[in-house]
Amino acid sequence: MMDARDSIGIAGRMPAMRTHIAAPARSGRLKLALRVCGFVVLAVLVLFAGGFGWFANKVSHMTTPLNPAKADAIIVLTGGQSRLDAAMDLLASGKGERLLISGVHPSATKRQLQAAMGGDKQLFSCCVDIDRAALDTIGNAEESAKWVENHAYGSIIIVTNNYHMPRSLLEMGRLLHGAHLEPYPVVNTNLGNGNWLTKPEALRVLLTEYSKYVLSLARGFLPLRTTPEGMTLAQASSVSKN
């Protein structure tokens, strides 16, 4: 027969046995969770790298049109002298009736801007509008949409650097649904044939711009809000700079 001491001994060991059994189960679940997380992280990195390769290849093969089709108007996004010069040349050659320079520093006067861009003073005075409100690419799109709506333009030439063009068209396209957007990429550095791989500065710019492009794509899944002007914009808690 089992005496009381034997019963107490067995009962005392039972909680410890259950603890030893539960521990391997928890360890197995933790390992599975880590494997799943690792797989997800790896998949995201592969997708990001593949997308960057596509983006860099697309941008590096962009060229400046020799004779773009005429449009109702021209919009240039500030960010470099070459962009402004290209936009002014398009206006002077009659490729658009009017030019909007979006994202001009608030302290810059119209006279200073005209002197920096050169060209015909009379043409600048009559046919160039300046937007000082936009602080980034999203702001460029919002202010440009107001300008296009006020003038009822149906076709627009968008002037910016090649690396900035995909994101600019994405943001503009969200607001200018009824207008045809014609890209006019300005190319300062030849990135064809994979040259961007051997130029650290170009690689940095492309990687930075691609990251912003991905964030712009993500904004497309955000709920929309309506502005006082009646335009529909995507809500975001933060915005990226040019």
Phi, psi and chi 1 to 4 in degrees:
 res  aa     phi    psi   chi1   chi2   chi3   chi4
   1 MET       -  151.3  -82.6 -177.0   70.4      -
   2 MET   -90.0  123.2 -178.7 -177.6  -64.3      -
   3 ASP   -84.4  178.0   59.7   17.9      -      -
   4 ALA   -61.9  -34.9      -      -      -      -
   5 ARG   -65.9  -38.1  -72.1  174.9  -60.5  178.6
   6 ASP   -65.4  -40.4  -66.5  -27.8      -      -
   7 SER   -62.8  -44.0  -60.8      -      -      -
   8 ILE   -64.2  -37.1  -66.9  172.2      -      -
   9 GLY   -64.8  -44.2      -      -      -      -
  10 ILE   -66.5  -45.0  -65.9  173.0      -      -
  11 ALA   -61.0  -36.0      -      -      -      -
  12 GLY   -69.2  -25.6      -      -      -      -
  13 ARG   -86.2  -17.3  -71.4 -164.7  -64.7  -90.5
  14 MET   -62.6  -45.8  -73.3  179.6   65.8      -
  15 PRO   -59.6  -37.1  -23.8   34.5      -      -
  16 ALA   -66.3  -37.3      -      -      -      -
  17 MET   -64.9  -42.5  -68.6  171.9   64.1      -
  18 ARG   -63.9  -36.3  -74.7 -163.1  -65.6  -92.3
  19 THR   -63.8  -41.8  -59.2      -      -      -
  20 HIS   -66.3  -33.9  -73.0  -49.9      -      -
  21 ILE   -72.4  -40.2  -66.2  171.9      -      -
  22 ALA   -70.3  -31.8      -      -      -      -
  23 ALA   -60.7  -46.7      -      -      -      -
  24 PRO   -62.7  -32.7  -24.0   34.8      -      -
  25 ALA   -65.4  -45.3      -      -      -      -
  26 ARG   -64.0  -39.9  -73.3 -162.7  -62.7  -91.8
  27 SER   -63.5  -37.4  177.0      -      -      -
  28 GLY   -67.5  -40.8      -      -      -      -
  29 ARG   -65.4  -38.8  -72.1 -165.4  -66.1  -90.6
  30 LEU   -64.1  -43.7  178.5   59.5      -      -
  31 LYS   -62.8  -39.7  -71.1  179.7  179.6  178.2
  32 LEU   -64.4  -42.8  177.3   60.2      -      -
  33 ALA   -62.8  -40.3      -      -      -      -
  34 LEU   -65.7  -39.0  -70.6  175.1      -      -
  35 ARG   -63.7  -43.9  -71.6 -165.0 -169.1   99.2
  36 VAL   -63.1  -45.3  171.4      -      -      -
  37 CYS   -61.7  -42.6  -70.4      -      -      -
  38 GLY   -61.8  -40.4      -      -      -      -
  39 PHE   -65.1  -42.0  176.0   78.7      -      -
  40 VAL   -63.6  -45.6  170.8      -      -      -
  41 VAL   -61.7  -43.0  170.4      -      -      -
  42 LEU   -63.5  -41.9  179.8   60.8      -      -
  43 ALA   -63.5  -41.7      -      -      -      -
  44 VAL   -63.4  -43.2  169.7      -      -      -
  45 LEU   -63.8  -40.2  -69.7  176.0      -      -
  46 VAL   -65.1  -43.4  169.6      -      -      -
  47 LEU   -64.0  -41.7  -72.9  174.0      -      -
  48 PHE   -63.6  -45.1 -174.5   86.9      -      -
  49 ALA   -64.8  -42.3      -      -      -      -
  50 GLY   -64.9  -41.4      -      -      -      -
  51 GLY   -64.4  -38.4      -      -      -      -
  52 PHE   -64.3  -40.3  175.0   66.4      -      -
  53 GLY   -60.5  -43.1      -      -      -      -
  54 TRP   -62.5  -45.4  166.3   84.0      -      -
  55 PHE   -62.3  -48.5  178.0   86.0      -      -
  56 ALA   -62.8  -39.4      -      -      -      -
  57 ASN   -66.5  -41.8 -178.0   68.1      -      -
  58 LYS   -62.8  -48.1 -179.7 -179.6  176.9   66.2
  59 VAL   -65.3  -42.1  167.8      -      -      -
  60 SER   -67.3  -20.0   63.7      -      -      -
  61 HIS   -97.9    3.2  -76.2   86.4      -      -
  62 MET   -72.8  140.4  -74.8 -175.7  177.7      -
  63 THR  -130.3  154.3   57.4      -      -      -
  64 THR   -77.5  123.4  -56.3      -      -      -
  65 PRO   -59.3  136.3  -21.4   33.0      -      -
  66 LEU   -75.2  -37.8  -64.8  177.6      -      -
  67 ASN  -142.9   76.0 -173.5   27.6      -      -
  68 PRO   -65.4  152.9   26.5  -35.6      -      -
  69 ALA   -66.8  149.8      -      -      -      -
  70 LYS   -69.4  141.2 -175.8  177.4 -180.0  179.8
  71 ALA  -125.6  173.4      -      -      -      -
  72 ASP   -68.8  -37.6  -66.3  -26.3      -      -
  73 ALA  -154.2  172.9      -      -      -      -
  74 ILE  -129.5  137.9  -55.1  162.7      -      -
  75 ILE  -125.3  128.0  -62.9  175.8      -      -
  76 VAL  -117.6  135.6   58.1      -      -      -
  77 LEU   -97.6  122.7  -48.7 -175.9      -      -
  78 THR   -63.9  156.2   56.4      -      -      -
  79 GLY   154.0    2.3      -      -      -      -
  80 GLY   173.8  147.8      -      -      -      -
  81 GLN   -61.4  -36.6 -175.8   65.1   42.0      -
  82 SER   -63.4  -33.9   55.0      -      -      -
  83 ARG   -63.5  -46.4  -60.0 -175.2 -168.8 -177.4
  84 LEU   -64.7  -42.3  -59.9  176.3      -      -
  85 ASP   -62.8  -42.6  -67.8  -18.3      -      -
  86 ALA   -63.8  -41.8      -      -      -      -
  87 ALA   -65.4  -40.6      -      -      -      -
  88 MET   -66.9  -37.7 -159.7   64.2 -164.9      -
  89 ASP   -63.4  -39.1  -71.4  -17.4      -      -
  90 LEU   -64.1  -42.0  -71.5  171.4      -      -
  91 LEU   -64.9  -44.4 -179.1   65.6      -      -
  92 ALA   -64.3  -29.6      -      -      -      -
  93 SER   -88.5    6.0   60.5      -      -      -
  94 GLY    79.4   20.9      -      -      -      -
  95 LYS   -78.8   -9.7  -64.0  -61.2 -178.8  179.4
  96 GLY  -156.9  153.4      -      -      -      -
  97 GLU   -76.6  -31.1  -60.7  174.3    4.3      -
  98 ARG  -148.4  154.7 -161.2  163.2 -169.5   86.2
  99 LEU  -123.5  132.1  167.4   64.8      -      -
 100 LEU  -109.3  125.7  172.2   66.6      -      -
 101 ILE  -100.3  109.4  -54.7  174.4      -      -
 102 SER  -101.3  132.6  180.0      -      -      -
 103 GLY    93.3   26.4      -      -      -      -
 104 VAL   -73.1  141.2  174.8      -      -      -
 105 HIS   -60.7  135.6 -166.2  -81.7      -      -
 106 PRO   -55.5  -28.5  -25.2   34.2      -      -
 107 SER   -82.3  -12.1   64.8      -      -      -
 108 ALA   -81.0  127.0      -      -      -      -
 109 THR   -86.1  164.3   66.1      -      -      -
 110 LYS   -64.9  -35.2 -166.7  167.1 -174.3  177.2
 111 ARG   -66.5  -43.3  177.7  174.8  -64.3 -179.7
 112 GLN   -62.5  -40.4  -70.2  173.1  -25.9      -
 113 LEU   -66.6  -41.0 -165.0   58.4      -      -
 114 GLN   -65.0  -39.7 -171.9  -83.2  -36.7      -
 115 ALA   -65.7  -37.3      -      -      -      -
 116 ALA   -70.2  -35.0      -      -      -      -
 117 MET   -87.1  -21.7  -64.9  174.7   65.4      -
 118 GLY    70.9 -155.4      -      -      -      -
 119 GLY    84.7 -171.6      -      -      -      -
 120 ASP   -75.8  120.1 -170.5  -28.6      -      -
 121 LYS   -62.2  -38.8  -69.0 -175.6  179.4  179.2
 122 GLN   -65.8  -41.3 -175.4  175.3   -4.2      -
 123 LEU   -65.0  -40.9  179.1   64.4      -      -
 124 PHE   -63.7  -41.3 -165.2   95.0      -      -
 125 SER   -68.1  -38.1  -61.4      -      -      -
 126 CYS   -86.8  -30.0   80.2      -      -      -
 127 CYS  -127.6   13.4  -55.3      -      -      -
 128 VAL  -120.5  127.0  175.0      -      -      -
 129 ASP  -110.8  150.9  -65.0  -41.6      -      -
 130 ILE  -122.6  130.0  -61.6  174.6      -      -
 131 ASP  -108.0  118.4  154.0   44.3      -      -
 132 ARG  -106.5   -0.8  -65.7 -176.2  173.9   86.5
 133 ALA   -83.4  -33.6      -      -      -      -
 134 ALA   -69.2  132.6      -      -      -      -
 135 LEU  -112.2  -10.0  -59.8  176.7      -      -
 136 ASP  -158.2 -175.1   48.2   44.9      -      -
 137 THR   -66.6  -35.8  -55.2      -      -      -
 138 ILE   -63.6  -43.5  -62.8  173.3      -      -
 139 GLY   -63.4  -38.5      -      -      -      -
 140 ASN   -55.9  -45.1  -69.3  141.9      -      -
 141 ALA   -65.4  -42.7      -      -      -      -
 142 GLU   -65.0  -47.8  -67.1  176.9   -2.4      -
 143 GLU   -69.5  -36.0  -63.2  -55.0  -43.7      -
 144 SER   -65.1  -38.7  -64.0      -      -      -
 145 ALA   -62.7  -40.2      -      -      -      -
 146 LYS   -61.9  -44.7  -62.5  174.0 -172.7  176.9
 147 TRP   -63.8  -46.0 -175.7   74.4      -      -
 148 VAL   -63.4  -41.7  169.9      -      -      -
 149 GLU   -65.7  -40.9 -175.6  175.7  -38.2      -
 150 ASN   -63.4  -32.4  -71.7  -22.2      -      -
 151 HIS   -98.6   -4.3  -68.3   83.5      -      -
 152 ALA    56.2   44.4      -      -      -      -
 153 TYR   -81.2  144.4  -69.2  138.1      -      -
 154 GLY  -107.1  -18.7      -      -      -      -
 155 SER  -140.2  136.5   56.6      -      -      -
 156 ILE  -134.1  135.3  -48.4  -66.7      -      -
 157 ILE   -93.4  122.6  -63.6  175.8      -      -
 158 ILE   -99.4  121.9  -55.1  -64.1      -      -
 159 VAL  -111.6  120.8 -178.9      -      -      -
 160 THR  -163.8  176.2 -171.7      -      -      -
 161 ASN   -68.7  156.2  -76.5   98.7      -      -
 162 ASN   -58.3  -43.4   53.0  -17.2      -      -
 163 TYR   -66.2  -24.3   61.5   84.1      -      -
 164 HIS   -92.4  -10.7 -171.6 -132.7      -      -
 165 MET   -65.1  -46.2 -173.7   61.1   73.2      -
 166 PRO   -56.7  -44.9  -27.5   37.5      -      -
 167 ARG   -69.6  -36.9 -176.3  160.2   60.4  100.6
 168 SER   -63.2  -45.6  -59.9      -      -      -
 169 LEU   -65.2  -36.0  -67.8  178.3      -      -
 170 LEU   -63.8  -47.9 -178.8   62.0      -      -
 171 GLU   -69.6  -40.9  -63.1  -68.2   -5.6      -
 172 MET   -65.0  -42.1  -68.6  -80.0 -171.4      -
 173 GLY   -62.5  -26.8      -      -      -      -
 174 ARG   -67.4  -29.5  -73.6 -172.9  174.5  132.4
 175 LEU  -106.5  -31.5  -57.1 -178.0      -      -
 176 LEU   -98.3   63.2  -59.1  175.7      -      -
 177 HIS   -64.1  -35.6  -58.2  -66.7      -      -
 178 GLY   -90.4   -2.0      -      -      -      -
 179 ALA  -106.7  144.6      -      -      -      -
 180 HIS   -86.5  124.7  172.2   70.0      -      -
 181 LEU  -102.5  122.8  -55.5 -178.7      -      -
 182 GLU  -108.9  111.5 -174.5   65.5   33.6      -
 183 PRO   -71.6  138.7   25.6  -33.3      -      -
 184 TYR  -129.0   81.4 -170.2   87.5      -      -
 185 PRO   -72.6  134.3   25.7  -32.5      -      -
 186 VAL   -97.4  124.0  175.9      -      -      -
 187 VAL  -109.2  112.2 -179.1      -      -      -
 188 ASN   -93.6  -29.2  -67.9  -31.1      -      -
 189 THR  -131.1  133.0  -56.3      -      -      -
 190 ASN   -73.6  113.9  179.8   18.1      -      -
 191 LEU  -110.8    8.4  -59.7  176.5      -      -
 192 GLY   -67.4  164.1      -      -      -      -
 193 ASN    58.7   30.0  -60.9  -39.9      -      -
 194 GLY    73.6   18.9      -      -      -      -
 195 ASN   -61.5  -24.9  -72.6  -17.0      -      -
 196 TRP   -64.4  -21.9   52.4  -86.9      -      -
 197 LEU   -70.5  -25.9  -73.1  169.1      -      -
 198 THR  -101.3    3.4   60.4      -      -      -
 199 LYS  -119.9  101.0  -62.3  178.4  179.3  179.1
 200 PRO   -54.7  -39.7  -25.3   34.7      -      -
 201 GLU   -67.4  -42.1 -179.4   61.6   21.5      -
 202 ALA   -64.9  -39.5      -      -      -      -
 203 LEU   -63.3  -41.3 -176.9   59.7      -      -
 204 ARG   -63.5  -45.2 -177.1 -168.7   64.6   80.3
 205 VAL   -63.0  -43.6  170.2      -      -      -
 206 LEU   -64.8  -42.0  -72.6  174.9      -      -
 207 LEU   -66.1  -41.4 -172.5   57.0      -      -
 208 THR   -63.5  -45.7  -59.6      -      -      -
 209 GLU   -68.3  -35.5 -173.8   58.7   33.4      -
 210 TYR   -64.9  -40.2  172.5   65.8      -      -
 211 SER   -61.5  -40.9  -60.6      -      -      -
 212 LYS   -67.7  -35.5  -67.0  179.4  179.9 -179.5
 213 TYR   -64.2  -41.3  178.4   72.9      -      -
 214 VAL   -62.4  -41.7  170.7      -      -      -
 215 LEU   -64.3  -36.7  -68.6  176.5      -      -
 216 SER   -65.3  -39.0  -67.7      -      -      -
 217 LEU   -62.1  -41.5  -74.1  174.7      -      -
 218 ALA   -64.0  -32.6      -      -      -      -
 219 ARG   -62.8  -21.5  -71.0 -178.3   64.9 -110.5
 220 GLY   -66.6  -17.0      -      -      -      -
 221 PHE   -95.3   -0.1  -63.4   98.3      -      -
 222 LEU   -82.8  154.2  -65.2  173.4      -      -
 223 PRO   -63.8  155.6   22.8  -33.8      -      -
 224 LEU  -101.2  151.2  -59.4  178.1      -      -
 225 ARG  -126.8  158.7   63.3 -178.4  171.8   83.2
 226 THR  -107.1  131.0  -58.1      -      -      -
 227 THR   -81.2  165.4   67.6      -      -      -
 228 PRO   -58.4  -25.1  -26.5   35.3      -      -
 229 GLU   -81.4   -4.3  -68.8   79.0   11.6      -
 230 GLY    94.4    3.9      -      -      -      -
 231 MET   -88.4  152.9  -68.3  179.8  -60.6      -
 232 THR  -100.3  125.5  -58.0      -      -      -
 233 LEU  -126.2  153.8  -53.7  175.3      -      -
 234 ALA   -82.7  134.3      -      -      -      -
 235 GLN   -77.6  140.8  -67.8 -179.7  -20.2      -
 236 ALA  -152.3  143.2      -      -      -      -
 237 SER   -79.0  -21.3   57.8      -      -      -
 238 SER  -147.6  156.5   61.8      -      -      -
 239 VAL  -129.1  156.5  -65.0      -      -      -
 240 SER   -99.2  150.1   56.3      -      -      -
 241 LYS   -82.1  164.2  -62.9  -67.3 -177.0  179.5
 242 ASN   -60.2      -  -91.3   23.9      -      -
